[in-house]
Each structure stands twice: as C-alpha cells, then as structure tokens.
Amino acid sequence: MIDTDKYEGTWKIHGMEYWKHWYEGQCEADTNLIHDAPLLLAEVERLRERVATLESLMEYIAEDYEEKVIE
C-alpha cells in the first residue's frame, strides 16, 4: 500500500513561479510525486496483474458452477 499523504498539497498552477518554487524545494509534495512516479507505476502494474488473475479465477469458478447447475 502506498502512503499518499506525502503527495497532498501538490500545486495546481503552472508558470515561472511554480517552477521557481519547485526548483527551490519549496513544494515538497510535487517533488515527492515526481520522485516516486516509477514506484507508483510499478504498483499500478502489480495491481493490474492481480486483477487479471482474479478475473481468470472468477471465470473458472463461474464455468465450474455452470457445469454443476446444468448437470
């Protein structure tokens, strides 16, 4: 599970002031988000794989159930 509290407060504006603050490290939430982007992507991919596995399992259970009901 990813602790998303450190991403709260990301800036919603853009422009030179935004980048000036980000560069100076005054926007820690944005810096955390940029730094952790690869980790967040890996978590999304892991969860997608898990969902696919669960979908396959549910299809298998449903097919087995249908076969028993038909008999």
mmCIF file of the N, C-alpha and C atoms, coordinates in Angstrom:
data_MODEL
# 
_entry.id   MODEL 
# 
loop_
_atom_site.group_PDB 
_atom_site.id 
_atom_site.type_symbol 
_atom_site.label_atom_id 
_atom_site.label_alt_id 
_atom_site.label_comp_id 
_atom_site.label_asym_id 
_atom_site.label_entity_id 
_atom_site.label_seq_id 
_atom_site.pdbx_PDB_ins_code 
_atom_site.Cartn_x 
_atom_site.Cartn_y 
_atom_site.Cartn_z 
_atom_site.occupancy 
_atom_site.B_iso_or_equiv 
_atom_site.pdbx_formal_charge 
_atom_site.auth_seq_id 
_atom_site.auth_comp_id 
_atom_site.auth_asym_id 
_atom_site.auth_atom_id 
_atom_site.pdbx_PDB_model_num 
ATOM 1   N N  . MET A 1 1  ? 0.854   -1.171  0.000   1.00 0.00 ? 1  MET A N  1 
ATOM 2   C CA . MET A 1 1  ? 0.000   0.000   0.000   1.00 0.00 ? 1  MET A CA 1 
ATOM 3   C C  . MET A 1 1  ? 0.902   1.237   0.000   1.00 0.00 ? 1  MET A C  1 
ATOM 4   N N  . ILE A 1 2  ? 0.520   2.215   -0.781  1.00 0.00 ? 2  ILE A N  1 
ATOM 5   C CA . ILE A 1 2  ? 1.299   3.434   -0.901  1.00 0.00 ? 2  ILE A CA 1 
ATOM 6   C C  . ILE A 1 2  ? 0.731   4.501   0.026   1.00 0.00 ? 2  ILE A C  1 
ATOM 7   N N  . ASP A 1 3  ? 1.606   5.134   0.791   1.00 0.00 ? 3  ASP A N  1 
ATOM 8   C CA . ASP A 1 3  ? 1.200   6.240   1.661   1.00 0.00 ? 3  ASP A CA 1 
ATOM 9   C C  . ASP A 1 3  ? 1.070   7.495   0.806   1.00 0.00 ? 3  ASP A C  1 
ATOM 10  N N  . THR A 1 4  ? -0.161  7.918   0.554   1.00 0.00 ? 4  THR A N  1 
ATOM 11  C CA . THR A 1 4  ? -0.399  9.064   -0.329  1.00 0.00 ? 4  THR A CA 1 
ATOM 12  C C  . THR A 1 4  ? -0.403  10.394  0.407   1.00 0.00 ? 4  THR A C  1 
ATOM 13  N N  . ASP A 1 5  ? -0.263  10.369  1.715   1.00 0.00 ? 5  ASP A N  1 
ATOM 14  C CA . ASP A 1 5  ? -0.282  11.622  2.479   1.00 0.00 ? 5  ASP A CA 1 
ATOM 15  C C  . ASP A 1 5  ? 0.840   12.567  2.058   1.00 0.00 ? 5  ASP A C  1 
ATOM 16  N N  . LYS A 1 6  ? 1.975   12.013  1.657   1.00 0.00 ? 6  LYS A N  1 
ATOM 17  C CA . LYS A 1 6  ? 3.097   12.881  1.304   1.00 0.00 ? 6  LYS A CA 1 
ATOM 18  C C  . LYS A 1 6  ? 2.899   13.600  -0.027  1.00 0.00 ? 6  LYS A C  1 
ATOM 19  N N  . TYR A 1 7  ? 1.832   13.239  -0.761  1.00 0.00 ? 7  TYR A N  1 
ATOM 20  C CA . TYR A 1 7  ? 1.544   13.909  -2.029  1.00 0.00 ? 7  TYR A CA 1 
ATOM 21  C C  . TYR A 1 7  ? 0.493   15.006  -1.883  1.00 0.00 ? 7  TYR A C  1 
ATOM 22  N N  . GLU A 1 8  ? -0.096  15.122  -0.704  1.00 0.00 ? 8  GLU A N  1 
ATOM 23  C CA . GLU A 1 8  ? -1.108  16.161  -0.509  1.00 0.00 ? 8  GLU A CA 1 
ATOM 24  C C  . GLU A 1 8  ? -0.459  17.531  -0.565  1.00 0.00 ? 8  GLU A C  1 
ATOM 25  N N  . GLY A 1 9  ? -1.142  18.445  -1.240  1.00 0.00 ? 9  GLY A N  1 
ATOM 26  C CA . GLY A 1 9  ? -0.626  19.801  -1.358  1.00 0.00 ? 9  GLY A CA 1 
ATOM 27  C C  . GLY A 1 9  ? 0.128   20.059  -2.636  1.00 0.00 ? 9  GLY A C  1 
ATOM 28  N N  . THR A 1 10 ? 0.001   19.150  -3.615  1.00 0.00 ? 10 THR A N  1 
ATOM 29  C CA . THR A 1 10 ? 0.670   19.411  -4.885  1.00 0.00 ? 10 THR A CA 1 
ATOM 30  C C  . THR A 1 10 ? 0.077   20.653  -5.509  1.00 0.00 ? 10 THR A C  1 
ATOM 31  N N  . TRP A 1 11 ? 0.893   21.376  -6.201  1.00 0.00 ? 11 TRP A N  1 
ATOM 32  C CA . TRP A 1 11 ? 0.480   22.651  -6.783  1.00 0.00 ? 11 TRP A CA 1 
ATOM 33  C C  . TRP A 1 11 ? -0.401  22.422  -7.993  1.00 0.00 ? 11 TRP A C  1 
ATOM 34  N N  . LYS A 1 12 ? -1.408  23.245  -8.125  1.00 0.00 ? 12 LYS A N  1 
ATOM 35  C CA . LYS A 1 12 ? -2.337  23.123  -9.243  1.00 0.00 ? 12 LYS A CA 1 
ATOM 36  C C  . LYS A 1 12 ? -2.086  24.193  -10.307 1.00 0.00 ? 12 LYS A C  1 
ATOM 37  N N  . ILE A 1 13 ? -1.156  25.113  -10.053 1.00 0.00 ? 13 ILE A N  1 
ATOM 38  C CA . ILE A 1 13 ? -0.892  26.190  -11.001 1.00 0.00 ? 13 ILE A CA 1 
ATOM 39  C C  . ILE A 1 13 ? 0.394   25.905  -11.756 1.00 0.00 ? 13 ILE A C  1 
ATOM 40  N N  . HIS A 1 14 ? 0.562   26.580  -12.875 1.00 0.00 ? 14 HIS A N  1 
ATOM 41  C CA . HIS A 1 14 ? 1.771   26.419  -13.662 1.00 0.00 ? 14 HIS A CA 1 
ATOM 42  C C  . HIS A 1 14 ? 2.299   27.800  -14.034 1.00 0.00 ? 14 HIS A C  1 
ATOM 43  N N  . GLY A 1 15 ? 3.536   27.841  -14.401 1.00 0.00 ? 15 GLY A N  1 
ATOM 44  C CA . GLY A 1 15 ? 4.169   29.097  -14.764 1.00 0.00 ? 15 GLY A CA 1 
ATOM 45  C C  . GLY A 1 15 ? 5.519   29.208  -14.089 1.00 0.00 ? 15 GLY A C  1 
ATOM 46  N N  . MET A 1 16 ? 6.163   30.325  -14.272 1.00 0.00 ? 16 MET A N  1 
ATOM 47  C CA . MET A 1 16 ? 7.514   30.511  -13.734 1.00 0.00 ? 16 MET A CA 1 
ATOM 48  C C  . MET A 1 16 ? 7.541   30.444  -12.214 1.00 0.00 ? 16 MET A C  1 
ATOM 49  N N  . GLU A 1 17 ? 6.555   31.013  -11.540 1.00 0.00 ? 17 GLU A N  1 
ATOM 50  C CA . GLU A 1 17 ? 6.545   30.954  -10.077 1.00 0.00 ? 17 GLU A CA 1 
ATOM 51  C C  . GLU A 1 17 ? 6.482   29.507  -9.585  1.00 0.00 ? 17 GLU A C  1 
ATOM 52  N N  . TYR A 1 18 ? 5.678   28.711  -10.263 1.00 0.00 ? 18 TYR A N  1 
ATOM 53  C CA . TYR A 1 18 ? 5.556   27.300  -9.901  1.00 0.00 ? 18 TYR A CA 1 
ATOM 54  C C  . TYR A 1 18 ? 6.918   26.622  -9.976  1.00 0.00 ? 18 TYR A C  1 
ATOM 55  N N  . TRP A 1 19 ? 7.569   26.755  -11.110 1.00 0.00 ? 19 TRP A N  1 
ATOM 56  C CA . TRP A 1 19 ? 8.849   26.072  -11.294 1.00 0.00 ? 19 TRP A CA 1 
ATOM 57  C C  . TRP A 1 19 ? 9.927   26.646  -10.393 1.00 0.00 ? 19 TRP A C  1 
ATOM 58  N N  . LYS A 1 20 ? 9.866   27.930  -10.114 1.00 0.00 ? 20 LYS A N  1 
ATOM 59  C CA . LYS A 1 20 ? 10.833  28.538  -9.195  1.00 0.00 ? 20 LYS A CA 1 
ATOM 60  C C  . LYS A 1 20 ? 10.699  27.907  -7.812  1.00 0.00 ? 20 LYS A C  1 
ATOM 61  N N  . HIS A 1 21 ? 9.471   27.759  -7.333  1.00 0.00 ? 21 HIS A N  1 
ATOM 62  C CA . HIS A 1 21 ? 9.264   27.157  -6.016  1.00 0.00 ? 21 HIS A CA 1 
ATOM 63  C C  . HIS A 1 21 ? 9.647   25.685  -6.012  1.00 0.00 ? 21 HIS A C  1 
ATOM 64  N N  . TRP A 1 22 ? 9.310   24.995  -7.120  1.00 0.00 ? 22 TRP A N  1 
ATOM 65  C CA . TRP A 1 22 ? 9.657   23.578  -7.180  1.00 0.00 ? 22 TRP A CA 1 
ATOM 66  C C  . TRP A 1 22 ? 11.172  23.404  -7.171  1.00 0.00 ? 22 TRP A C  1 
ATOM 67  N N  . TYR A 1 23 ? 11.865  24.207  -7.949  1.00 0.00 ? 23 TYR A N  1 
ATOM 68  C CA . TYR A 1 23 ? 13.308  24.098  -8.042  1.00 0.00 ? 23 TYR A CA 1 
ATOM 69  C C  . TYR A 1 23 ? 13.965  24.388  -6.695  1.00 0.00 ? 23 TYR A C  1 
ATOM 70  N N  . GLU A 1 24 ? 13.423  25.337  -5.974  1.00 0.00 ? 24 GLU A N  1 
ATOM 71  C CA . GLU A 1 24 ? 13.993  25.702  -4.671  1.00 0.00 ? 24 GLU A CA 1 
ATOM 72  C C  . GLU A 1 24 ? 13.605  24.701  -3.591  1.00 0.00 ? 24 GLU A C  1 
ATOM 73  N N  . GLY A 1 25 ? 12.791  23.711  -3.941  1.00 0.00 ? 25 GLY A N  1 
ATOM 74  C CA . GLY A 1 25 ? 12.417  22.687  -2.978  1.00 0.00 ? 25 GLY A CA 1 
ATOM 75  C C  . GLY A 1 25 ? 11.309  23.108  -2.042  1.00 0.00 ? 25 GLY A C  1 
ATOM 76  N N  . GLN A 1 26 ? 10.584  24.150  -2.399  1.00 0.00 ? 26 GLN A N  1 
ATOM 77  C CA . GLN A 1 26 ? 9.527   24.637  -1.526  1.00 0.00 ? 26 GLN A CA 1 
ATOM 78  C C  . GLN A 1 26 ? 8.220   23.884  -1.733  1.00 0.00 ? 26 GLN A C  1 
ATOM 79  N N  . CYS A 1 27 ? 8.153   23.107  -2.744  1.00 0.00 ? 27 CYS A N  1 
ATOM 80  C CA . CYS A 1 27 ? 6.953   22.323  -2.990  1.00 0.00 ? 27 CYS A CA 1 
ATOM 81  C C  . CYS A 1 27 ? 7.302   20.846  -2.827  1.00 0.00 ? 27 CYS A C  1 
ATOM 82  N N  . GLU A 1 28 ? 7.420   20.424  -1.605  1.00 0.00 ? 28 GLU A N  1 
ATOM 83  C CA . GLU A 1 28 ? 7.874   19.080  -1.293  1.00 0.00 ? 28 GLU A CA 1 
ATOM 84  C C  . GLU A 1 28 ? 6.922   18.004  -1.815  1.00 0.00 ? 28 GLU A C  1 
ATOM 85  N N  . ALA A 1 29 ? 5.623   18.290  -1.812  1.00 0.00 ? 29 ALA A N  1 
ATOM 86  C CA . ALA A 1 29 ? 4.655   17.295  -2.286  1.00 0.00 ? 29 ALA A CA 1 
ATOM 87  C C  . ALA A 1 29 ? 4.883   16.981  -3.757  1.00 0.00 ? 29 ALA A C  1 
ATOM 88  N N  . ASP A 1 30 ? 5.111   17.997  -4.583  1.00 0.00 ? 30 ASP A N  1 
ATOM 89  C CA . ASP A 1 30 ? 5.373   17.757  -6.003  1.00 0.00 ? 30 ASP A CA 1 
ATOM 90  C C  . ASP A 1 30 ? 6.684   17.000  -6.191  1.00 0.00 ? 30 ASP A C  1 
ATOM 91  N N  . THR A 1 31 ? 7.695   17.375  -5.429  1.00 0.00 ? 31 THR A N  1 
ATOM 92  C CA . THR A 1 31 ? 8.980   16.695  -5.524  1.00 0.00 ? 31 THR A CA 1 
ATOM 93  C C  . THR A 1 31 ? 8.820   15.217  -5.170  1.00 0.00 ? 31 THR A C  1 
ATOM 94  N N  . ASN A 1 32 ? 8.055   14.925  -4.122  1.00 0.00 ? 32 ASN A N  1 
ATOM 95  C CA . ASN A 1 32 ? 7.801   13.536  -3.741  1.00 0.00 ? 32 ASN A CA 1 
ATOM 96  C C  . ASN A 1 32 ? 7.084   12.779  -4.853  1.00 0.00 ? 32 ASN A C  1 
ATOM 97  N N  . LEU A 1 33 ? 6.104   13.426  -5.456  1.00 0.00 ? 33 LEU A N  1 
ATOM 98  C CA . LEU A 1 33 ? 5.335   12.781  -6.518  1.00 0.00 ? 33 LEU A CA 1 
ATOM 99  C C  . LEU A 1 33 ? 6.212   12.464  -7.725  1.00 0.00 ? 33 LEU A C  1 
ATOM 100 N N  . ILE A 1 34 ? 7.039   13.412  -8.130  1.00 0.00 ? 34 ILE A N  1 
ATOM 101 C CA . ILE A 1 34 ? 7.936   13.199  -9.265  1.00 0.00 ? 34 ILE A CA 1 
ATOM 102 C C  . ILE A 1 34 ? 8.948   12.100  -8.952  1.00 0.00 ? 34 ILE A C  1 
ATOM 103 N N  . HIS A 1 35 ? 9.485   12.135  -7.757  1.00 0.00 ? 35 HIS A N  1 
ATOM 104 C CA . HIS A 1 35 ? 10.490  11.139  -7.348  1.00 0.00 ? 35 HIS A CA 1 
ATOM 105 C C  . HIS A 1 35 ? 9.903   9.735   -7.305  1.00 0.00 ? 35 HIS A C  1 
ATOM 106 N N  . ASP A 1 36 ? 8.653   9.608   -6.842  1.00 0.00 ? 36 ASP A N  1 
ATOM 107 C CA . ASP A 1 36 ? 8.039   8.296   -6.666  1.00 0.00 ? 36 ASP A CA 1 
ATOM 108 C C  . ASP A 1 36 ? 7.264   7.803   -7.887  1.00 0.00 ? 36 ASP A C  1 
ATOM 109 N N  . ALA A 1 37 ? 7.253   8.547   -8.972  1.00 0.00 ? 37 ALA A N  1 
ATOM 110 C CA . ALA A 1 37 ? 6.476   8.162   -10.154 1.00 0.00 ? 37 ALA A CA 1 
ATOM 111 C C  . ALA A 1 37 ? 6.784   6.736   -10.618 1.00 0.00 ? 37 ALA A C  1 
ATOM 112 N N  . PRO A 1 38 ? 8.041   6.313   -10.704 1.00 0.00 ? 38 PRO A N  1 
ATOM 113 C CA . PRO A 1 38 ? 8.307   4.928   -11.124 1.00 0.00 ? 38 PRO A CA 1 
ATOM 114 C C  . PRO A 1 38 ? 7.729   3.894   -10.150 1.00 0.00 ? 38 PRO A C  1 
ATOM 115 N N  . LEU A 1 39 ? 7.763   4.206   -8.864  1.00 0.00 ? 39 LEU A N  1 
ATOM 116 C CA . LEU A 1 39 ? 7.194   3.285   -7.869  1.00 0.00 ? 39 LEU A CA 1 
ATOM 117 C C  . LEU A 1 39 ? 5.679   3.201   -8.011  1.00 0.00 ? 39 LEU A C  1 
ATOM 118 N N  . LEU A 1 40 ? 5.048   4.346   -8.267  1.00 0.00 ? 40 LEU A N  1 
ATOM 119 C CA . LEU A 1 40 ? 3.606   4.366   -8.439  1.00 0.00 ? 40 LEU A CA 1 
ATOM 120 C C  . LEU A 1 40 ? 3.195   3.578   -9.680  1.00 0.00 ? 40 LEU A C  1 
ATOM 121 N N  . LEU A 1 41 ? 3.945   3.721   -10.751 1.00 0.00 ? 41 LEU A N  1 
ATOM 122 C CA . LEU A 1 41 ? 3.664   2.970   -11.972 1.00 0.00 ? 41 LEU A CA 1 
ATOM 123 C C  . LEU A 1 41 ? 3.818   1.468   -11.723 1.00 0.00 ? 41 LEU A C  1 
ATOM 124 N N  . ALA A 1 42 ? 4.855   1.077   -11.016 1.00 0.00 ? 42 ALA A N  1 
ATOM 125 C CA . ALA A 1 42 ? 5.062   -0.338  -10.706 1.00 0.00 ? 42 ALA A CA 1 
ATOM 126 C C  . ALA A 1 42 ? 3.903   -0.886  -9.873  1.00 0.00 ? 42 ALA A C  1 
ATOM 127 N N  . GLU A 1 43 ? 3.394   -0.087  -8.950  1.00 0.00 ? 43 GLU A N  1 
ATOM 128 C CA . GLU A 1 43 ? 2.253   -0.516  -8.130  1.00 0.00 ? 43 GLU A CA 1 
ATOM 129 C C  . GLU A 1 43 ? 1.009   -0.690  -8.984  1.00 0.00 ? 43 GLU A C  1 
ATOM 130 N N  . VAL A 1 44 ? 0.774   0.218   -9.915  1.00 0.00 ? 44 VAL A N  1 
ATOM 131 C CA . VAL A 1 44 ? -0.373  0.104   -10.815 1.00 0.00 ? 44 VAL A CA 1 
ATOM 132 C C  . VAL A 1 44 ? -0.261  -1.170  -11.642 1.00 0.00 ? 44 VAL A C  1 
ATOM 133 N N  . GLU A 1 45 ? 0.911   -1.445  -12.175 1.00 0.00 ? 45 GLU A N  1 
ATOM 134 C CA . GLU A 1 45 ? 1.114   -2.657  -12.974 1.00 0.00 ? 45 GLU A CA 1 
ATOM 135 C C  . GLU A 1 45 ? 0.912   -3.912  -12.135 1.00 0.00 ? 45 GLU A C  1 
ATOM 136 N N  . ARG A 1 46 ? 1.386   -3.903  -10.898 1.00 0.00 ? 46 ARG A N  1 
ATOM 137 C CA . ARG A 1 46 ? 1.202   -5.044  -9.999  1.00 0.00 ? 46 ARG A CA 1 
ATOM 138 C C  . ARG A 1 46 ? -0.274  -5.276  -9.726  1.00 0.00 ? 46 ARG A C  1 
ATOM 139 N N  . LEU A 1 47 ? -1.010  -4.205  -9.486  1.00 0.00 ? 47 LEU A N  1 
ATOM 140 C CA . LEU A 1 47 ? -2.432  -4.337  -9.214  1.00 0.00 ? 47 LEU A CA 1 
ATOM 141 C C  . LEU A 1 47 ? -3.200  -4.806  -10.447 1.00 0.00 ? 47 LEU A C  1 
ATOM 142 N N  . ARG A 1 48 ? -2.801  -4.356  -11.627 1.00 0.00 ? 48 ARG A N  1 
ATOM 143 C CA . ARG A 1 48 ? -3.451  -4.826  -12.857 1.00 0.00 ? 48 ARG A CA 1 
ATOM 144 C C  . ARG A 1 48 ? -3.258  -6.326  -13.026 1.00 0.00 ? 48 ARG A C  1 
ATOM 145 N N  . GLU A 1 49 ? -2.056  -6.811  -12.750 1.00 0.00 ? 49 GLU A N  1 
ATOM 146 C CA . GLU A 1 49 ? -1.795  -8.244  -12.842 1.00 0.00 ? 49 GLU A CA 1 
ATOM 147 C C  . GLU A 1 49 ? -2.663  -9.015  -11.849 1.00 0.00 ? 49 GLU A C  1 
ATOM 148 N N  . ARG A 1 50 ? -2.799  -8.471  -10.666 1.00 0.00 ? 50 ARG A N  1 
ATOM 149 C CA . ARG A 1 50 ? -3.606  -9.127  -9.643  1.00 0.00 ? 50 ARG A CA 1 
ATOM 150 C C  . ARG A 1 50 ? -5.079  -9.178  -10.052 1.00 0.00 ? 50 ARG A C  1 
ATOM 151 N N  . VAL A 1 51 ? -5.565  -8.079  -10.618 1.00 0.00 ? 51 VAL A N  1 
ATOM 152 C CA . VAL A 1 51 ? -6.950  -8.046  -11.088 1.00 0.00 ? 51 VAL A CA 1 
ATOM 153 C C  . VAL A 1 51 ? -7.150  -9.072  -12.196 1.00 0.00 ? 51 VAL A C  1 
ATOM 154 N N  . ALA A 1 52 ? -6.204  -9.166  -13.114 1.00 0.00 ? 52 ALA A N  1 
ATOM 155 C CA . ALA A 1 52 ? -6.306  -10.145 -14.200 1.00 0.00 ? 52 ALA A CA 1 
ATOM 156 C C  . ALA A 1 52 ? -6.339  -11.568 -13.649 1.00 0.00 ? 52 ALA A C  1 
ATOM 157 N N  . THR A 1 53 ? -5.528  -11.845 -12.652 1.00 0.00 ? 53 THR A N  1 
ATOM 158 C CA . THR A 1 53 ? -5.517  -13.166 -12.023 1.00 0.00 ? 53 THR A CA 1 
ATOM 159 C C  . THR A 1 53 ? -6.855  -13.462 -11.373 1.00 0.00 ? 53 THR A C  1 
ATOM 160 N N  . LEU A 1 54 ? -7.396  -12.487 -10.657 1.00 0.00 ? 54 LEU A N  1 
ATOM 161 C CA . LEU A 1 54 ? -8.690  -12.680 -10.001 1.00 0.00 ? 54 LEU A CA 1 
ATOM 162 C C  . LEU A 1 54 ? -9.822  -12.851 -11.013 1.00 0.00 ? 54 LEU A C  1 
ATOM 163 N N  . GLU A 1 55 ? -9.743  -12.116 -12.125 1.00 0.00 ? 55 GLU A N  1 
ATOM 164 C CA . GLU A 1 55 ? -10.759 -12.276 -13.171 1.00 0.00 ? 55 GLU A CA 1 
ATOM 165 C C  . GLU A 1 55 ? -10.716 -13.693 -13.747 1.00 0.00 ? 55 GLU A C  1 
ATOM 166 N N  . SER A 1 56 ? -9.517  -14.205 -13.988 1.00 0.00 ? 56 SER A N  1 
ATOM 167 C CA . SER A 1 56 ? -9.374  -15.572 -14.503 1.00 0.00 ? 56 SER A CA 1 
ATOM 168 C C  . SER A 1 56 ? -9.936  -16.582 -13.512 1.00 0.00 ? 56 SER A C  1 
ATOM 169 N N  . LEU A 1 57 ? -9.647  -16.379 -12.248 1.00 0.00 ? 57 LEU A N  1 
ATOM 170 C CA . LEU A 1 57 ? -10.154 -17.279 -11.212 1.00 0.00 ? 57 LEU A CA 1 
ATOM 171 C C  . LEU A 1 57 ? -11.679 -17.243 -11.155 1.00 0.00 ? 57 LEU A C  1 
ATOM 172 N N  . MET A 1 58 ? -12.243 -16.056 -11.231 1.00 0.00 ? 58 MET A N  1 
ATOM 173 C CA . MET A 1 58 ? -13.702 -15.930 -11.191 1.00 0.00 ? 58 MET A CA 1 
ATOM 174 C C  . MET A 1 58 ? -14.346 -16.590 -12.411 1.00 0.00 ? 58 MET A C  1 
ATOM 175 N N  . GLU A 1 59 ? -13.737 -16.464 -13.584 1.00 0.00 ? 59 GLU A N  1 
ATOM 176 C CA . GLU A 1 59 ? -14.253 -17.127 -14.786 1.00 0.00 ? 59 GLU A CA 1 
ATOM 177 C C  . GLU A 1 59 ? -14.219 -18.647 -14.610 1.00 0.00 ? 59 GLU A C  1 
ATOM 178 N N  . TYR A 1 60 ? -13.132 -19.147 -14.042 1.00 0.00 ? 60 TYR A N  1 
ATOM 179 C CA . TYR A 1 60 ? -13.008 -20.585 -13.807 1.00 0.00 ? 60 TYR A CA 1 
ATOM 180 C C  . TYR A 1 60 ? -14.094 -21.064 -12.846 1.00 0.00 ? 60 TYR A C  1 
ATOM 181 N N  . ILE A 1 61 ? -14.315 -20.326 -11.773 1.00 0.00 ? 61 ILE A N  1 
ATOM 182 C CA . ILE A 1 61 ? -15.336 -20.691 -10.786 1.00 0.00 ? 61 ILE A CA 1 
ATOM 183 C C  . ILE A 1 61 ? -16.718 -20.643 -11.428 1.00 0.00 ? 61 ILE A C  1 
ATOM 184 N N  . ALA A 1 62 ? -16.978 -19.617 -12.230 1.00 0.00 ? 62 ALA A N  1 
ATOM 185 C CA . ALA A 1 62 ? -18.282 -19.483 -12.879 1.00 0.00 ? 62 ALA A CA 1 
ATOM 186 C C  . ALA A 1 62 ? -18.531 -20.627 -13.850 1.00 0.00 ? 62 ALA A C  1 
ATOM 187 N N  . GLU A 1 63 ? -17.523 -21.020 -14.614 1.00 0.00 ? 63 GLU A N  1 
ATOM 188 C CA . GLU A 1 63 ? -17.672 -22.142 -15.546 1.00 0.00 ? 63 GLU A CA 1 
ATOM 189 C C  . GLU A 1 63 ? -17.944 -23.438 -14.797 1.00 0.00 ? 63 GLU A C  1 
ATOM 190 N N  . ASP A 1 64 ? -17.213 -23.655 -13.716 1.00 0.00 ? 64 ASP A N  1 
ATOM 191 C CA . ASP A 1 64 ? -17.406 -24.859 -12.907 1.00 0.00 ? 64 ASP A CA 1 
ATOM 192 C C  . ASP A 1 64 ? -18.805 -24.869 -12.308 1.00 0.00 ? 64 ASP A C  1 
ATOM 193 N N  . TYR A 1 65 ? -19.272 -23.735 -11.861 1.00 0.00 ? 65 TYR A N  1 
ATOM 194 C CA . TYR A 1 65 ? -20.604 -23.625 -11.271 1.00 0.00 ? 65 TYR A CA 1 
ATOM 195 C C  . TYR A 1 65 ? -21.677 -23.902 -12.327 1.00 0.00 ? 65 TYR A C  1 
ATOM 196 N N  . GLU A 1 66 ? -21.511 -23.346 -13.521 1.00 0.00 ? 66 GLU A N  1 
ATOM 197 C CA . GLU A 1 66 ? -22.479 -23.566 -14.600 1.00 0.00 ? 66 GLU A CA 1 
ATOM 198 C C  . GLU A 1 66 ? -22.552 -25.045 -14.967 1.00 0.00 ? 66 GLU A C  1 
ATOM 199 N N  . GLU A 1 67 ? -21.411 -25.715 -15.015 1.00 0.00 ? 67 GLU A N  1 
ATOM 200 C CA . GLU A 1 67 ? -21.390 -27.144 -15.345 1.00 0.00 ? 67 GLU A CA 1 
ATOM 201 C C  . GLU A 1 67 ? -22.157 -27.946 -14.305 1.00 0.00 ? 67 GLU A C  1 
ATOM 202 N N  . LYS A 1 68 ? -22.029 -27.605 -13.045 1.00 0.00 ? 68 LYS A N  1 
ATOM 203 C CA . LYS A 1 68 ? -22.725 -28.339 -11.973 1.00 0.00 ? 68 LYS A CA 1 
ATOM 204 C C  . LYS A 1 68 ? -24.223 -28.056 -12.008 1.00 0.00 ? 68 LYS A C  1 
ATOM 205 N N  . VAL A 1 69 ? -24.619 -26.841 -12.354 1.00 0.00 ? 69 VAL A N  1 
ATOM 206 C CA . VAL A 1 69 ? -26.023 -26.485 -12.388 1.00 0.00 ? 69 VAL A CA 1 
ATOM 207 C C  . VAL A 1 69 ? -26.722 -27.172 -13.556 1.00 0.00 ? 69 VAL A C  1 
ATOM 208 N N  . ILE A 1 70 ? -26.019 -27.282 -14.678 1.00 0.00 ? 70 ILE A N  1 
ATOM 209 C CA . ILE A 1 70 ? -26.584 -27.884 -15.887 1.00 0.00 ? 70 ILE A CA 1 
ATOM 210 C C  . ILE A 1 70 ? -26.774 -29.387 -15.684 1.00 0.00 ? 70 ILE A C  1 
ATOM 211 N N  . GLU A 1 71 ? -25.897 -30.031 -14.958 1.00 0.00 ? 71 GLU A N  1 
ATOM 212 C CA . GLU A 1 71 ? -25.991 -31.485 -14.748 1.00 0.00 ? 71 GLU A CA 1 
ATOM 213 C C  . GLU A 1 71 ? -27.179 -31.798 -13.967 1.00 0.00 ? 71 GLU A C  1 
# 
